[in-house]
C-alpha cells in the first residue's frame, strides 16, 4: 500500500499545474518577442539609405523591443568577456600586467572612437544588410558595459578570503571546482549590482550607439536612442515625455523579469549566519518554483551544471601538473615572447597613429588638447569627490537594510538608466535664461549618469559585511566614526575604489556629450576635451578627433597608474577580508 501511494504521487506530479501554464506563457512570450526583433535586425540595408524614425507614440513599443534586444545581446557578450579576462587577470600576474592597463585604456576611449572603427568594419563584414550597423551598435553598447563588470569581477576574485581558499584545498577541490564552488559565489553580489549598473550605462549611451553620425554619414537604427535623438533635434517636448515613459516601462520589465529573479537567486550565496534577514522576492521565481515541469527542468539543468563543475583532473597527477607548469622554462619563454609581441604591436600602432595625426594636425592642437584635458580632469575629480561625500553614507545605510535595498534598487536603477541628455534641454534653457557660465553649470552633467557606479558598488560592498562583525561591534560599543573607521570603511574600500574608478572613466566618456549641448538650433560648448572631440567628430576632422582621443587616453592611463592603482594595492594589502 505504501508503494502504491508513492507511485500515485509520482504519477500525479507528472501532470502540469496552473503554474506550469503561467511559466510556459512567460517563456513563449520572451521567445516570440526576441525572435521578431532578431528577424528585424537582418533586414536588407545599404549605406546611404535613409531609415525614417517616426516620433509617433505607437512606434515606441517596436523601438523599445529593438533597443532591448541590442542591450540584452551586449550584456551576454559582456558577461563572457568578464568571466574570461577578469578571471585571467586575477589568476595570472603576467596577464594582469597586460589586461588591467588595457582595460584602463579601453574604458577611456570615447564611444565615438569605437564607433568610428566598428561601423566600417561591421558594414564590410555584412554588406547589404542591417546586421552590420546592428553589430556596430551592439559593440558600442558592450564598450559601455563591460569595463565596469570586468573590474568589479576582478576585484571580487582578488578579495576572496584566504580561509575559504584553504578550506577548498582541504576538501581537495581542484582549481576548476574551487572557481565555481567558492570564488564565483563570493563575486555574485558585486557582479549583479555591476550588471544592473552596466545595463544602466548602456541606456546612457544608447543615443550615440543607435543614432550614428561619423564623417557626415548618418545611420539611424530604429530604437529608443534614435527616437530621443530625433526628438532633441526637432525640439519635441511631447516625444521626450513619451520616451521617458517608455524607458520607465522597459526598466520595470527588466527589473521584474531579469534582475529581481537574479537577486532572489543570489540569496543562496550569502555567507552570513543570521536567519531573520529579509530575502529578495520575485514573482517570476515563485511561478517557476511552484510549477512541476519547469521545476524538473531546473533539476535537470542543475544536474548538468554539477557534472560540468565536478570534472576533475587525475588526482595523482594534478599536483605534479601544477608543479611542472610553474617550473616550465619554455612556458616562461613563451610568455615573455607574447609580452614583447604585444608591446611591439602597441607601439607600432601608436607610431602609425601619431604619424597620421602630426601630418594633419599642428603642434598648437597638441598644446590645446593637453590644456583642455587638464580642465576636464579637474572638473571630474571635483565631481567624484562631491558624489563620494553624498553616496557613501547613503550606500552604507541602504546596504545594511535589505528591506530598504529591495525598494531602492528599482528606483536607483531607473535613475541610473535615465539618459542625462534628456535633461540637457532644461540645462540649455536655464543657462541661456540666466546667462550662466557654461563650463561651470555643465560639469555636473558629466557625473549625472556615472555617479551611480559609486552608489551601487558601495551597496554591494556593504552587503558583504559579516553579520558577526557587526554584532561584535555592537557588543563592544563601537559606534560613530570609530565604527566607520574600523569596521565599515575597511570592508567597502575595495568596492568604493572600483566604483570611483569606473565613475571617473564613465565621466570621461560622458564629457563628450555633456560639454557640447544641442537643443534644436541652440549650441553650447564648454571648455573641455569632450567638447573638442565632439566638435572634431561631427565636423569630419579625423586627425584632430584621433588626437583628442589619444590625449584623453593618456590622461586616464596616467591617473589610473598614479592614483587608482596605488589605491587598489592599498585595498589588497590593508583591507583584505581575512
C-alpha positions in Angstrom: 0.0 0.0 0.0 2.9 2.3 0.8 4.5 1.7 -2.6 1.2 2.4 -4.4 0.9 5.8 -2.7 4.4 6.7 -3.8 3.7 5.6 -7.4 0.4 7.5 -7.4 2.1 10.6 -6.0 4.8 10.4 -8.7 2.2 10.0 -11.4 0.2 12.9 -10.1 3.3 15.2 -10.2 3.8 14.2 -13.8 0.8 16.4 -14.9 1.2 20.1 -15.3 -0.5 22.6 -13.0 -1.6 26.2 -13.5 1.8 27.5 -12.5 3.3 25.5 -15.5 0.9 27.2 -17.8 1.9 30.6 -16.4 5.6 29.8 -16.7 5.2 28.5 -20.2 3.4 31.7 -21.3 6.3 33.8 -19.9 8.9 31.7 -21.7 6.9 31.7 -25.0 6.3 35.4 -24.9 10.0 36.1 -24.4 11.0 33.7 -27.2 8.4 35.2 -29.6 9.4 38.8 -28.8 13.1 38.2 -29.3 12.5 36.2 -32.5 10.7 39.1 -34.0 13.5 41.5 -33.0 16.2 39.1 -34.4 14.4 39.0 -37.7 14.2 42.7 -38.0 17.9 43.0 -37.3 18.8 41.1 -40.5 16.7 43.1 -42.9 18.3 44.5 -46.2 20.2 47.8 -45.9 22.7 49.8 -48.0 24.9 52.6 -46.7 23.3 55.9 -47.5 19.8 54.5 -47.5 17.7 56.7 -45.1 15.9 55.0 -42.3 13.0 57.1 -41.2 12.3 57.4 -37.4 8.8 58.3 -36.5 8.0 60.3 -33.4 4.6 58.6 -33.1 4.0 57.1 -29.7 2.7 53.9 -31.4 6.1 53.2 -32.8 7.8 53.2 -29.4 6.9 49.6 -28.4 8.7 48.3 -31.5 11.6 50.7 -31.0 11.9 49.6 -27.4 11.9 46.0 -28.4 14.8 46.7 -30.8 16.8 48.5 -28.1 16.2 45.8 -25.5 17.4 43.2 -27.9 20.6 45.0 -28.6 21.3 45.6 -24.9 20.4 42.0 -23.9 22.9 40.7 -26.5 25.5 43.2 -25.4 25.0 42.1 -21.8 25.6 38.4 -22.7 28.8 39.3 -24.6 30.0 41.5 -21.7 29.4 38.6 -19.2 31.5 36.2 -21.4 34.3 38.8 -21.6 34.1 39.5 -17.9 34.5 35.8 -16.9 37.3 35.1 -19.3 39.5 38.2 -18.9 38.5 39.1 -15.3 39.5 35.6 -14.2 42.6 35.5 -16.3 43.8 38.9 -14.8 43.0 37.7 -11.2 44.8 34.4 -11.6 47.9 35.3 -13.6 50.3 38.1 -12.7 51.6 38.1 -16.2 48.1 38.5 -17.7 47.3 41.1 -15.0 50.1 43.3 -16.2 48.6 43.4 -19.7 44.8 43.1 -19.2 44.3 45.7 -16.4 46.3 48.5 -18.2 44.4 47.6 -21.4 41.1 47.9 -19.6 42.2 51.3 -18.3 43.0 52.5 -21.8 39.9 51.0 -23.4 37.5 52.4 -20.9 38.9 55.8 -21.5 38.3 55.6 -25.3 35.1 57.5 -26.1 32.2 55.6 -27.6 32.6 57.8 -30.7 36.1 56.4 -31.1 34.8 52.8 -31.0 32.0 53.7 -33.5 34.5 55.3 -35.9 36.3 51.9 -36.1 33.5 49.4 -35.7 30.9 50.9 -38.1 33.1 50.5 -41.3 34.4 47.1 -40.1 30.9 45.5 -39.4 29.4 47.1 -42.6 32.2 45.5 -44.5 31.6 42.1 -42.8 27.8 42.2 -43.5 27.3 44.2 -46.8 23.7 45.0 -47.9 22.4 44.0 -44.5 21.2 45.9 -41.5 23.2 43.4 -39.4 26.4 45.4 -40.0 25.1 48.6 -38.3 23.3 46.5 -35.7 26.6 44.7 -34.7 28.4 48.1 -34.6 25.7 49.4 -32.2 25.9 46.3 -30.0 29.7 46.6 -30.0 29.3 50.2 -28.8 26.9 49.2 -26.0 29.4 46.4 -25.0 32.1 49.0 -24.6 29.8 51.0 -22.3 29.0 47.9 -20.1 31.9 45.5 -19.9 34.7 47.5 -18.2 32.8 48.1 -15.0 31.8 44.5 -14.8 35.3 43.2 -15.6 36.9 45.4 -13.0 34.3 44.6 -10.4 34.7 40.8 -11.0 38.5 41.1 -11.0 38.4 43.0 -7.7 36.0 40.5 -6.1 38.2 37.5 -7.1 41.2 39.2 -5.6 39.3 39.8 -2.4 38.1 36.2 -1.7 39.0 35.4 1.9 42.1 33.2 2.1 40.5 30.9 4.7 37.9 29.9 2.1 40.7 29.0 -0.4 42.4 27.0 2.3 39.1 25.2 3.1 38.7 24.4 -0.6 42.2 22.9 -0.7 41.4 20.9 2.5 38.4 19.4 0.7 40.6 18.5 -2.3 38.8 20.8 -4.8 40.8 21.4 -7.9 41.2 24.8 -9.5 38.0 24.4 -11.7 35.9 23.3 -8.8 37.3 25.9 -6.5 36.5 28.6 -9.1 32.8 27.6 -9.4 32.1 26.4 -5.8 34.0 29.1 -3.8 35.2 32.1 -5.9 32.3 32.8 -8.2 29.7 32.6 -5.4 31.7 35.2 -3.5 31.6 37.5 -6.5 27.8 37.2 -7.2 26.6 40.2 -5.1 29.1 42.6 -6.7 28.6 41.2 -10.1 24.8 41.5 -10.0 24.9 45.1 -8.9 27.5 45.9 -11.5 25.4 44.2 -14.2 22.4 46.4 -13.2 24.7 49.5 -13.4 26.2 48.4 -16.7 22.8 48.0 -18.1 22.0 51.5 -17.0 25.3 52.7 -18.5 24.1 51.2 -21.8 21.0 53.3 -21.7 23.1 56.4 -21.1 25.0 55.8 -24.4 22.1 54.3 -26.4 21.6 57.6 -28.2 25.1 57.6 -29.6 25.0 53.9 -30.5 21.7 54.0 -32.4 22.0 57.5 -33.9 25.4 57.0 -35.6 27.0 60.2 -37.1 30.5 59.8 -38.4 32.2 62.0 -41.1 28.9 63.4 -42.3 27.4 59.8 -42.6 24.2 59.3 -40.6 22.8 55.9 -39.8 19.6 55.9 -37.7 18.8 52.5 -36.3 15.2 52.0 -35.1 15.3 52.2 -31.3 14.6 54.4 -28.3 18.0 56.1 -28.7 17.4 57.2 -32.3 13.9 58.3 -31.2 15.4 60.5 -28.5 18.0 61.9 -31.0 15.3 62.9 -33.4 13.1 64.4 -30.6 16.1 66.5 -29.4 16.9 67.6 -33.0 13.2 68.7 -33.5 12.8 70.1 -30.0 9.8 67.9 -29.5 8.9 68.0 -25.8 6.0 65.6 -26.1 8.2 62.9 -27.8 10.7 63.3 -25.0 8.0 62.6 -22.4 6.9 59.5 -24.4 10.5 58.3 -24.5 10.8 58.7 -20.7 7.6 56.8 -20.1 8.7 54.0 -22.4 12.1 53.7 -20.7 10.3 53.5 -17.3 8.2 50.6 -18.6 11.3 48.8 -20.1 13.3 49.2 -16.9 10.4 47.8 -14.8 10.2 44.8 -17.1 14.0 44.3 -16.9 13.8 44.5 -13.1 10.9 42.1 -12.8 11.9 39.5 -15.4 15.7 39.6 -15.0 17.3 41.4 -12.1 14.8 40.7 -9.4 14.9 36.9 -10.0 18.7 37.1 -10.1 18.7 38.9 -6.8 16.4 36.3 -5.3 18.7 33.6 -6.6 21.8 35.3 -5.2 20.5 34.9 -1.6 21.7 31.3 -1.7 25.3 32.6 -1.8 25.1 34.7 1.3 27.9 34.0 3.8 26.3 35.4 7.0 24.6 33.2 9.5 21.7 35.4 10.6 18.4 33.7 9.6 15.9 36.6 10.0 17.2 38.9 7.3 14.9 40.0 4.5 15.2 37.8 1.5 14.7 39.2 -2.0 11.3 38.2 -3.5 10.4 37.7 -7.1 7.0 36.6 -8.6 8.8 35.1 -11.6 10.9 32.9 -9.3 7.8 31.9 -7.4 6.0 30.9 -10.6 8.8 28.7 -11.8 9.4 27.2 -8.3 5.7 26.2 -8.0 5.5 24.7 -11.4 6.1 21.0 -11.9 7.6 20.6 -15.3 9.8 23.6 -15.1 11.0 22.5 -11.7 12.1 19.2 -13.2 13.8 21.2 -16.0 15.6 23.1 -13.3 16.7 20.0 -11.5 18.0 18.6 -14.8 20.0 21.8 -15.6 21.4 21.7 -12.0 22.5 18.1 -12.6 24.2 19.1 -15.8 25.9 22.0 -14.0 27.2 19.7 -11.3 28.5 17.3 -13.9 30.4 20.1 -15.6 31.7 21.7 -12.3 32.8 18.3 -10.8 35.1 17.4 -13.7 38.3 16.6 -12.0 41.9 16.1 -13.2 43.5 12.8 -12.3 44.2 13.3 -8.5 47.6 11.6 -8.6 48.8 13.9 -11.4 47.1 17.1 -10.5 49.8 18.4 -8.1 52.6 17.2 -10.4 51.0 19.0 -13.3 50.8 22.3 -11.3 54.4 22.0 -10.3 55.6 21.2 -13.8 53.7 24.1 -15.2 55.2 26.5 -12.6 58.7 25.3 -13.3 58.4 25.1 -17.1 61.0 27.4 -18.5 59.6 27.0 -22.0 56.3 28.4 -20.8 58.0 31.4 -19.2 59.9 32.0 -22.5 56.7 31.9 -24.5 55.1 34.3 -22.0 58.0 36.7 -22.5 57.7 36.5 -26.3 54.0 37.1 -26.0 54.5 40.2 -23.9 57.2 41.5 -26.3 54.9 40.9 -29.2 52.0 42.8 -27.6 54.2 45.8 -26.7 55.7 45.9 -30.2 52.2 45.8 -31.8 51.0 48.6 -29.4 54.0 50.8 -30.1 53.8 50.2 -33.8 50.1 51.2 -33.9 50.8 54.3 -31.8 53.7 55.3 -34.1 51.5 55.0 -37.2 48.6 56.8 -35.5 50.9 59.6 -34.3 52.4 59.9 -37.7 48.9 60.3 -39.2 47.9 62.9 -36.6 51.1 65.0 -36.9 50.8 65.0 -40.7 47.3 66.6 -40.4 47.3 68.5 -37.1 49.6 71.2 -35.7 51.6 71.4 -32.5 49.2 74.1 -31.3 46.5 71.5 -31.5 48.5 69.2 -29.2 49.1 72.0 -26.6 45.4 72.9 -26.8 44.2 69.4 -26.2 46.5 69.0 -23.3 45.1 72.1 -21.7 41.5 71.1 -22.3 42.3 67.6 -20.9 43.6 69.2 -17.7 40.4 71.3 -17.4 38.2 68.2 -17.8 40.4 66.3 -15.3 39.9 69.0 -12.6 36.2 69.0 -13.2 35.9 65.2 -13.0 37.9 65.0 -9.7 35.8 67.7 -8.0 32.6 66.0 -9.1 33.8 62.5 -8.0 34.7 63.9 -4.6 31.3 65.6 -4.1 29.5 62.4 -5.2 31.5 60.3 -2.8 30.6 62.5 0.1 26.9 62.1 -0.8 26.6 58.4 -1.9 29.0 56.6 0.5 26.8 57.3 3.6 23.6 56.6 1.7 25.0 53.4 0.1 26.1 52.0 3.5 22.7 52.9 5.1 20.9 51.1 2.2 23.2 48.1 2.2 22.7 47.5 5.9 18.9 47.3 5.4 17.9 44.6 3.0 14.2 45.7 3.0 15.2 49.2 2.1 17.6 47.9 -0.6 14.7 46.0 -2.2 12.8 49.2 -2.5 15.7 51.4 -3.5 17.1 49.0 -6.2 14.5 49.7 -9.0 14.4 53.4 -8.1 18.2 53.7 -8.3 18.3 51.6 -11.4 15.8 53.9 -13.2 17.7 57.0 -12.1 21.0 55.4 -13.3 19.3 54.4 -16.6 17.8 57.8 -17.2 19.7 59.4 -20.1 21.2 62.6 -18.9 20.8 64.1 -22.4 17.0 64.2 -21.8 17.8 66.9 -19.1 20.1 68.8 -21.4 17.2 70.9 -22.9 16.4 72.2 -19.4 20.1 73.0 -18.8 20.4 74.8 -22.1 17.3 76.9 -21.4 18.4 77.6 -17.8 21.9 78.7 -19.0 20.5 80.9 -21.7 17.9 82.4 -19.5 20.3 83.2 -16.6 23.4 83.8 -18.8 25.2 81.4 -16.6 28.8 80.1 -17.0 28.6 77.1 -19.4 31.7 75.3 -18.2 30.6 75.5 -14.5 27.0 74.5 -14.9 27.6 71.7 -17.4 30.2 70.0 -15.1 27.6 68.1 -13.0 26.2 66.6 -16.2 29.4 64.5 -16.6 28.7 62.5 -13.4 24.9 62.6 -13.6 24.9 59.1 -15.1 28.2 57.8 -13.7 27.7 58.7 -10.0 25.6 55.5 -9.6 28.8 53.5 -10.0 29.8 54.7 -6.6 26.4 54.1 -5.0 25.9 50.6 -6.5 29.4 49.4 -5.6 29.1 50.8 -2.0 25.8 48.9 -1.6 27.4 45.7 -3.0 30.3 46.1 -0.6 28.1 46.8 2.4 26.1 43.6 1.7 29.3 41.6 2.2 29.8 42.9 5.8 29.8 39.8 8.0 26.9 40.0 10.4 29.1 38.6 13.2 31.4 41.5 12.8 28.6 44.0 13.1 27.2 42.1 16.2 30.7 42.2 17.7 31.0 45.9 17.1 27.6 46.5 18.8 28.7 44.2 21.7 31.9 46.2 22.3 30.1 49.5 22.0 31.9 50.5 18.8 29.9 53.4 17.4 30.1 56.6 15.3 33.3 57.4 13.5 35.2 54.6 15.2 32.8 52.1 13.7 33.2 53.6 10.3 37.0 53.6 10.6 37.5 50.1 12.0 34.5 48.2 10.6 32.7 49.7 7.6 35.3 51.6 5.6 37.9 48.7 5.5 35.2 46.4 4.1 33.7 48.7 1.5 37.0 50.4 0.5 37.9 48.0 -2.4 34.3 48.2 -3.7 34.4 52.0 -3.5 37.7 52.2 -5.4 36.1 50.1 -8.1 33.1 52.3 -8.3 35.0 55.6 -8.2 37.4 54.4 -10.9 34.5 53.3 -13.1 32.7 56.5 -12.4 35.8 58.6 -13.4 36.1 56.5 -16.6 32.4 57.0 -17.4 32.7 60.7 -16.7 35.4 61.0 -19.3 33.1 59.3 -21.9 30.1 61.4 -20.7 32.2 64.6 -21.1 31.8 64.3 -24.9 28.1 64.8 -24.8 28.0 66.9 -21.5 30.4 69.6 -22.7 28.7 70.0 -26.0 24.9 70.6 -25.7 22.4 70.7 -28.5 18.7 71.5 -28.4 17.2 72.4 -31.7 19.2 75.4 -33.1 20.9 76.1 -29.8 24.6 75.1 -29.5 26.5 75.4 -26.2 30.2 74.4 -25.8 32.0 74.2 -22.5 35.8 74.4 -22.0 37.0 70.8 -22.0 38.4 67.9 -24.0 35.0 66.3 -24.5 33.6 69.3 -26.4 36.8 69.3 -28.6 36.3 65.7 -29.5 32.6 66.1 -30.2 33.3 69.1 -32.5 36.0 67.4 -34.4 33.9 64.2 -34.9 30.9 65.9 -36.3 32.9 68.3 -38.5 34.7 65.4 -40.1 38.3 66.1 -39.0 39.6 62.6 -38.2 43.2 63.7 -37.3 42.0 66.2 -34.6 39.5 63.6 -33.4 42.2 61.0 -33.0 44.4 63.5 -31.3 41.7 64.3 -28.7 41.0 60.6 -28.1 44.7 59.9 -27.6 45.1 62.8 -25.2 42.0 61.5 -23.3 43.5 58.0 -23.1 46.8 59.4 -21.9 45.2 61.4 -19.1 43.1 58.4 -18.0 46.0 55.9 -18.0 48.3 58.3 -16.1 45.5 58.9 -13.5 44.8 55.2 -13.2 48.5 54.4 -12.9 49.3 57.0 -10.2 46.0 57.3 -8.4 43.7 54.3 -8.7 46.3 51.5 -9.0 48.0 52.5 -5.7 44.6 52.7 -4.0 43.8 49.2 -5.4 47.1 48.0 -3.9 46.3 49.6 -0.6 42.9 47.8 -0.6 44.6 44.4 -1.2 47.3 44.9 1.4 45.4 46.5 4.3 41.7 46.0 3.7 41.7 42.4 2.5 39.0 40.4 4.4 40.8 37.6 6.2 
